Amino acid sequence: MKKISQISGKTIPLAMDDVDTDLIIPAQYLTAISKSGYGENLFRRLRETQPEFVFNLEKFSGANILITQHNFGCGSSREHAVWALQEAGILAIIASSFADIFFSNSGKNGLVLIQLPESVIKKMLMFANEDDYYLTINLAEQTISSNKNEQFDFTFDPFRKYCLMNGLDDLDYLLNHQKQIEEYSKRISQ
């Protein structure tokens, strides 16, 4: 996994609550046997039926930070939703809340999820809709700054922060402690 300490970029606003994983990546597109090939089908139903859907609009082309609302990633436990978002260029998502399994899958795959109060989310969505809205997420400092001279603090799980900043998935983290695990196993077996 790639080390992540800072993410900077343009935002894309998705003013929706309860975005489920089947909406993010519809089930009929879950045919690949690897992590690739999902990005082209991200939000496929909405992109096909709503010409003005944000992921269809040229003004949001190249955006890498998604701003959305409440309960993002609800529904099934499919990791494919995370892979589709990442393959489409999304590096971070800012929302008022996330579904638990999606939250866990994201952290394990290097997609940064940040929770902020609903009032802040509404303001960010407004700015992102009006004009180019750029953010810099500093994971080390747990701050977000904007091109509108705003600064926001956020909380982040210390374990997940350590893993993201060091480019470790859960298995890598365990393997980094292999010597201590072996020493502990020897001690308790005596």
PyMOL commands that set and color helices and strands:
alter all, ss='L'
color gray80, all
select helices_A, chain A and resi 21-24+27-29+39-41+44-49+54-56+58-60+80-87+100-109+118-130+158-166+170-176+178-189
alter helices_A, ss='H'
color red, helices_A
select strands_A, chain A and resi 6-13+65-67+92-95+112-115+134-138+143-146+151-153
alter strands_A, ss='S'
color yellow, strands_A
deselect
rebuild
show_as cartoon
